[in-house]
Amino acid sequence: MARHGDGIYLRGKTWWLDFRHDGQRHVARLGKGISRTVAGELARVQRGAILKGEAGIGRKRADVSFDDATKEFLKWAEANRRTRTVRTYRQCLEALAKSFAGRRLSAVTPFDVERHKRTRLEAGVRVMVNRELDVLRALFNRCREWGKYEGDNPVVKVRRLKESAGRLRYLEAEEIEQLVAAAREPIRTLVLVGIYTGIRIQSEALTLRWADVDLRRGLLTVQSAYAKSGKTRTVPLNRPTLAALRALRERTGDREHVFARRDGSPFRSIRTAFQTACRRAGLKNVTPHVLRVYRGQAERSMLSTAYSPFPAPSSSVRKTPSASNSSGPISF
């Protein structure tokens, strides 16, 4: 068997091509009863065809439209992400569709993504721009993983906007008293829950069901599906919060969600109602997130025992199921 440096050899009367590329061996029959010169020409043609096929040349590369990619991405998100995250994805994709709907992913270039960013900035949108870029980057990556798109991710070449950490607003005890007095139900009870439990308002408090609140033992459970950590945790309730929840339960009857509208549907957002309460209380630059900040502030500085009767830090949060072993209400 005669072998040559160009990767061809003669076995009997038949010439063969045998070479390796990127660790993979390729063997092809060239012909029988031909000269070495002809075998060499055939080998060059055969080798070129193999290399073109591996590089995606000469075959149709996987590609998908932005609209179809959006549908598949949302299906994946609904199965793997929390409800609130899916809602954010959907909002971002709706904004992205205004720039990329009807196009294939291969037709989206870094310049197109940069133009979308500029258009959103000119429309006065700043906070959501980076969220939209993140979602678009994730969409391209998922489609590549699923084999629906073969190409570069154009978002990696687009610079994100710089985000300011902003000034952290703290509430004083007197401001908390004013806010609680100005708020109407169920926002008043929601404010107390946010202040004295430290749970997240949008993702954890608004998704609470009465099945998650133990009014007898004075415990509130945040389910893993809505917790940022992905783990279920149980938080003790102090006397003011427990009393407010009991009163709210009596008024709402057999509704499923703790914080619900008159028709029983859960609140999706409390921004308008919360800002109305802040305006009545004469408070400025206050958001629902500030309620969680107040709990941490009070625990650190031991402010206002009348309005921040927290338990000791070591027992402020209990992981289930050990918390269920409590035999009575939490006393403060």
Contacts in CASP RR format, 6 or more apart in sequence:
PFRMAT RR
TARGET T0000
AUTHOR 0000-0000-0000
METHOD contacts of the structure
MODEL  1
MARHGDGIYLRGKTWWLDFRHDGQRHVARLGKGISRTVAGELARVQRGAI
LKGEAGIGRKRADVSFDDATKEFLKWAEANRRTRTVRTYRQCLEALAKSF
AGRRLSAVTPFDVERHKRTRLEAGVRVMVNRELDVLRALFNRCREWGKYE
GDNPVVKVRRLKESAGRLRYLEAEEIEQLVAAAREPIRTLVLVGIYTGIR
IQSEALTLRWADVDLRRGLLTVQSAYAKSGKTRTVPLNRPTLAALRALRE
RTGDREHVFARRDGSPFRSIRTAFQTACRRAGLKNVTPHVLRVYRGQAER
SMLSTAYSPFPAPSSSVRKTPSASNSSGPISF
1 9 0 8 1.000
1 10 0 8 1.000
1 11 0 8 1.000
1 12 0 8 1.000
2 9 0 8 1.000
2 10 0 8 1.000
3 9 0 8 1.000
4 36 0 8 1.000
6 40 0 8 1.000
6 43 0 8 1.000
7 17 0 8 1.000
7 18 0 8 1.000
7 19 0 8 1.000
7 43 0 8 1.000
8 15 0 8 1.000
8 16 0 8 1.000
8 17 0 8 1.000
8 18 0 8 1.000
8 30 0 8 1.000
8 36 0 8 1.000
8 39 0 8 1.000
8 40 0 8 1.000
8 43 0 8 1.000
9 15 0 8 1.000
9 16 0 8 1.000
9 18 0 8 1.000
10 16 0 8 1.000
10 36 0 8 1.000
10 39 0 8 1.000
13 32 0 8 1.000
13 33 0 8 1.000
14 29 0 8 1.000
14 30 0 8 1.000
14 31 0 8 1.000
14 32 0 8 1.000
14 33 0 8 1.000
15 29 0 8 1.000
15 30 0 8 1.000
15 31 0 8 1.000
15 32 0 8 1.000
15 33 0 8 1.000
15 34 0 8 1.000
15 36 0 8 1.000
15 39 0 8 1.000
15 40 0 8 1.000
15 42 0 8 1.000
15 43 0 8 1.000
16 27 0 8 1.000
16 28 0 8 1.000
16 29 0 8 1.000
16 30 0 8 1.000
17 26 0 8 1.000
17 27 0 8 1.000
17 28 0 8 1.000
17 29 0 8 1.000
17 30 0 8 1.000
17 42 0 8 1.000
17 43 0 8 1.000
17 46 0 8 1.000
17 47 0 8 1.000
18 25 0 8 1.000
18 26 0 8 1.000
18 27 0 8 1.000
19 25 0 8 1.000
19 26 0 8 1.000
19 47 0 8 1.000
20 26 0 8 1.000
21 50 0 8 1.000
21 51 0 8 1.000
21 54 0 8 1.000
22 54 0 8 1.000
26 47 0 8 1.000
26 50 0 8 1.000
28 46 0 8 1.000
28 50 0 8 1.000
30 39 0 8 1.000
30 40 0 8 1.000
30 42 0 8 1.000
30 43 0 8 1.000
30 46 0 8 1.000
31 39 0 8 1.000
31 42 0 8 1.000
34 42 0 8 1.000
52 58 0 8 1.000
53 59 0 8 1.000
56 150 0 8 1.000
61 106 0 8 1.000
61 150 0 8 1.000
61 151 0 8 1.000
62 147 0 8 1.000
62 148 0 8 1.000
62 149 0 8 1.000
62 150 0 8 1.000
63 104 0 8 1.000
63 105 0 8 1.000
63 106 0 8 1.000
63 148 0 8 1.000
63 149 0 8 1.000
63 150 0 8 1.000
64 72 0 8 1.000
64 104 0 8 1.000
64 105 0 8 1.000
64 143 0 8 1.000
64 148 0 8 1.000
64 149 0 8 1.000
65 102 0 8 1.000
65 103 0 8 1.000
65 104 0 8 1.000
65 105 0 8 1.000
66 96 0 8 1.000
66 97 0 8 1.000
66 100 0 8 1.000
66 101 0 8 1.000
66 102 0 8 1.000
66 103 0 8 1.000
66 104 0 8 1.000
66 105 0 8 1.000
66 108 0 8 1.000
67 97 0 8 1.000
67 101 0 8 1.000
67 102 0 8 1.000
69 105 0 8 1.000
69 139 0 8 1.000
69 143 0 8 1.000
69 148 0 8 1.000
69 149 0 8 1.000
70 93 0 8 1.000
70 97 0 8 1.000
70 139 0 8 1.000
72 142 0 8 1.000
72 143 0 8 1.000
72 146 0 8 1.000
72 148 0 8 1.000
73 89 0 8 1.000
73 93 0 8 1.000
73 138 0 8 1.000
73 139 0 8 1.000
73 142 0 8 1.000
73 143 0 8 1.000
74 86 0 8 1.000
74 89 0 8 1.000
74 90 0 8 1.000
74 93 0 8 1.000
76 142 0 8 1.000
77 85 0 8 1.000
77 86 0 8 1.000
77 89 0 8 1.000
78 86 0 8 1.000
81 89 0 8 1.000
82 203 0 8 1.000
82 225 0 8 1.000
82 226 0 8 1.000
83 207 0 8 1.000
83 225 0 8 1.000
83 226 0 8 1.000
84 202 0 8 1.000
84 203 0 8 1.000
84 226 0 8 1.000
88 131 0 8 1.000
88 135 0 8 1.000
89 135 0 8 1.000
91 128 0 8 1.000
92 128 0 8 1.000
92 131 0 8 1.000
92 132 0 8 1.000
92 134 0 8 1.000
92 135 0 8 1.000
92 136 0 8 1.000
93 135 0 8 1.000
93 139 0 8 1.000
95 120 0 8 1.000
95 125 0 8 1.000
95 128 0 8 1.000
95 132 0 8 1.000
96 116 0 8 1.000
96 132 0 8 1.000
96 135 0 8 1.000
96 136 0 8 1.000
99 112 0 8 1.000
99 115 0 8 1.000
99 116 0 8 1.000
99 119 0 8 1.000
100 108 0 8 1.000
100 112 0 8 1.000
100 116 0 8 1.000
105 140 0 8 1.000
105 143 0 8 1.000
105 149 0 8 1.000
105 151 0 8 1.000
106 149 0 8 1.000
106 151 0 8 1.000
108 154 0 8 1.000
109 154 0 8 1.000
110 154 0 8 1.000
110 155 0 8 1.000
110 157 0 8 1.000
110 158 0 8 1.000
112 154 0 8 1.000
113 133 0 8 1.000
113 136 0 8 1.000
113 154 0 8 1.000
113 155 0 8 1.000
113 157 0 8 1.000
113 158 0 8 1.000
114 158 0 8 1.000
116 132 0 8 1.000
117 129 0 8 1.000
117 133 0 8 1.000
117 158 0 8 1.000
117 161 0 8 1.000
120 128 0 8 1.000
120 129 0 8 1.000
120 132 0 8 1.000
121 129 0 8 1.000
121 161 0 8 1.000
126 161 0 8 1.000
127 163 0 8 1.000
129 161 0 8 1.000
130 160 0 8 1.000
130 161 0 8 1.000
130 163 0 8 1.000
133 155 0 8 1.000
133 158 0 8 1.000
133 160 0 8 1.000
136 155 0 8 1.000
137 153 0 8 1.000
137 155 0 8 1.000
137 156 0 8 1.000
140 149 0 8 1.000
140 153 0 8 1.000
140 154 0 8 1.000
140 155 0 8 1.000
141 153 0 8 1.000
143 149 0 8 1.000
144 150 0 8 1.000
144 151 0 8 1.000
144 153 0 8 1.000
168 293 0 8 1.000
169 285 0 8 1.000
169 286 0 8 1.000
169 287 0 8 1.000
169 290 0 8 1.000
169 293 0 8 1.000
170 290 0 8 1.000
170 293 0 8 1.000
170 294 0 8 1.000
170 297 0 8 1.000
171 179 0 8 1.000
171 283 0 8 1.000
171 286 0 8 1.000
171 290 0 8 1.000
171 291 0 8 1.000
171 293 0 8 1.000
171 294 0 8 1.000
171 297 0 8 1.000
172 303 0 8 1.000
173 303 0 8 1.000
173 304 0 8 1.000
173 306 0 8 1.000
173 307 0 8 1.000
173 308 0 8 1.000
175 281 0 8 1.000
175 283 0 8 1.000
175 286 0 8 1.000
176 195 0 8 1.000
176 294 0 8 1.000
176 304 0 8 1.000
176 307 0 8 1.000
177 307 0 8 1.000
178 281 0 8 1.000
178 282 0 8 1.000
178 283 0 8 1.000
179 191 0 8 1.000
179 277 0 8 1.000
179 278 0 8 1.000
179 281 0 8 1.000
179 283 0 8 1.000
179 286 0 8 1.000
180 188 0 8 1.000
180 191 0 8 1.000
180 192 0 8 1.000
181 281 0 8 1.000
182 277 0 8 1.000
182 278 0 8 1.000
182 280 0 8 1.000
182 281 0 8 1.000
182 282 0 8 1.000
183 190 0 8 1.000
183 191 0 8 1.000
183 274 0 8 1.000
183 277 0 8 1.000
183 280 0 8 1.000
183 281 0 8 1.000
184 273 0 8 1.000
184 277 0 8 1.000
185 248 0 8 1.000
185 251 0 8 1.000
186 248 0 8 1.000
186 252 0 8 1.000
186 258 0 8 1.000
186 259 0 8 1.000
186 260 0 8 1.000
187 270 0 8 1.000
187 273 0 8 1.000
187 274 0 8 1.000
187 277 0 8 1.000
188 244 0 8 1.000
188 277 0 8 1.000
189 241 0 8 1.000
189 244 0 8 1.000
189 245 0 8 1.000
189 247 0 8 1.000
189 248 0 8 1.000
189 259 0 8 1.000
190 201 0 8 1.000
190 205 0 8 1.000
190 206 0 8 1.000
190 259 0 8 1.000
190 270 0 8 1.000
191 274 0 8 1.000
191 277 0 8 1.000
191 291 0 8 1.000
192 240 0 8 1.000
192 241 0 8 1.000
192 244 0 8 1.000
193 199 0 8 1.000
193 205 0 8 1.000
193 220 0 8 1.000
193 241 0 8 1.000
193 244 0 8 1.000
193 245 0 8 1.000
194 201 0 8 1.000
194 205 0 8 1.000
194 288 0 8 1.000
194 291 0 8 1.000
194 292 0 8 1.000
194 295 0 8 1.000
195 291 0 8 1.000
195 294 0 8 1.000
195 295 0 8 1.000
195 307 0 8 1.000
195 308 0 8 1.000
196 237 0 8 1.000
196 238 0 8 1.000
196 240 0 8 1.000
196 241 0 8 1.000
196 295 0 8 1.000
196 308 0 8 1.000
196 309 0 8 1.000
196 310 0 8 1.000
197 220 0 8 1.000
197 235 0 8 1.000
197 237 0 8 1.000
197 241 0 8 1.000
197 295 0 8 1.000
198 235 0 8 1.000
198 291 0 8 1.000
198 292 0 8 1.000
198 295 0 8 1.000
198 296 0 8 1.000
199 205 0 8 1.000
199 220 0 8 1.000
199 222 0 8 1.000
199 235 0 8 1.000
199 292 0 8 1.000
200 228 0 8 1.000
200 292 0 8 1.000
201 270 0 8 1.000
201 288 0 8 1.000
201 289 0 8 1.000
201 291 0 8 1.000
201 292 0 8 1.000
202 269 0 8 1.000
202 288 0 8 1.000
203 226 0 8 1.000
203 227 0 8 1.000
203 228 0 8 1.000
204 222 0 8 1.000
204 226 0 8 1.000
204 227 0 8 1.000
204 228 0 8 1.000
205 258 0 8 1.000
205 259 0 8 1.000
206 259 0 8 1.000
206 266 0 8 1.000
206 267 0 8 1.000
206 268 0 8 1.000
206 269 0 8 1.000
206 270 0 8 1.000
207 223 0 8 1.000
207 226 0 8 1.000
207 257 0 8 1.000
207 266 0 8 1.000
208 220 0 8 1.000
208 222 0 8 1.000
208 257 0 8 1.000
208 258 0 8 1.000
208 259 0 8 1.000
209 256 0 8 1.000
209 257 0 8 1.000
209 258 0 8 1.000
210 249 0 8 1.000
210 255 0 8 1.000
210 256 0 8 1.000
210 257 0 8 1.000
210 258 0 8 1.000
211 256 0 8 1.000
212 220 0 8 1.000
212 221 0 8 1.000
212 222 0 8 1.000
212 223 0 8 1.000
212 258 0 8 1.000
213 219 0 8 1.000
213 220 0 8 1.000
213 221 0 8 1.000
213 245 0 8 1.000
213 249 0 8 1.000
213 258 0 8 1.000
214 220 0 8 1.000
214 221 0 8 1.000
215 242 0 8 1.000
215 245 0 8 1.000
215 246 0 8 1.000
215 249 0 8 1.000
216 328 0 8 1.000
216 329 0 8 1.000
217 326 0 8 1.000
217 327 0 8 1.000
217 328 0 8 1.000
217 329 0 8 1.000
217 330 0 8 1.000
218 236 0 8 1.000
218 237 0 8 1.000
218 242 0 8 1.000
218 328 0 8 1.000
218 329 0 8 1.000
218 330 0 8 1.000
219 234 0 8 1.000
219 235 0 8 1.000
219 236 0 8 1.000
219 237 0 8 1.000
219 318 0 8 1.000
219 323 0 8 1.000
219 324 0 8 1.000
219 326 0 8 1.000
219 330 0 8 1.000
220 234 0 8 1.000
220 235 0 8 1.000
220 236 0 8 1.000
220 237 0 8 1.000
221 232 0 8 1.000
221 233 0 8 1.000
221 234 0 8 1.000
221 235 0 8 1.000
221 320 0 8 1.000
222 232 0 8 1.000
222 233 0 8 1.000
222 234 0 8 1.000
222 235 0 8 1.000
223 232 0 8 1.000
224 230 0 8 1.000
224 231 0 8 1.000
224 232 0 8 1.000
227 233 0 8 1.000
231 319 0 8 1.000
232 319 0 8 1.000
232 320 0 8 1.000
233 317 0 8 1.000
233 318 0 8 1.000
233 319 0 8 1.000
233 320 0 8 1.000
234 317 0 8 1.000
234 318 0 8 1.000
234 319 0 8 1.000
234 320 0 8 1.000
234 323 0 8 1.000
234 324 0 8 1.000
235 316 0 8 1.000
235 317 0 8 1.000
235 318 0 8 1.000
236 311 0 8 1.000
236 315 0 8 1.000
236 316 0 8 1.000
236 318 0 8 1.000
236 323 0 8 1.000
236 330 0 8 1.000
237 245 0 8 1.000
237 330 0 8 1.000
238 309 0 8 1.000
238 310 0 8 1.000
238 311 0 8 1.000
238 330 0 8 1.000
238 332 0 8 1.000
239 309 0 8 1.000
239 331 0 8 1.000
239 332 0 8 1.000
240 309 0 8 1.000
242 329 0 8 1.000
242 330 0 8 1.000
245 258 0 8 1.000
248 258 0 8 1.000
252 258 0 8 1.000
252 260 0 8 1.000
255 264 0 8 1.000
256 264 0 8 1.000
257 264 0 8 1.000
257 265 0 8 1.000
257 266 0 8 1.000
259 266 0 8 1.000
259 267 0 8 1.000
259 270 0 8 1.000
260 266 0 8 1.000
260 267 0 8 1.000
261 267 0 8 1.000
270 288 0 8 1.000
271 288 0 8 1.000
274 287 0 8 1.000
274 288 0 8 1.000
278 284 0 8 1.000
278 286 0 8 1.000
294 308 0 8 1.000
295 308 0 8 1.000
295 310 0 8 1.000
297 303 0 8 1.000
298 304 0 8 1.000
298 308 0 8 1.000
298 310 0 8 1.000
299 308 0 8 1.000
299 310 0 8 1.000
299 313 0 8 1.000
299 316 0 8 1.000
302 308 0 8 1.000
309 332 0 8 1.000
310 316 0 8 1.000
310 332 0 8 1.000
311 330 0 8 1.000
311 332 0 8 1.000
END
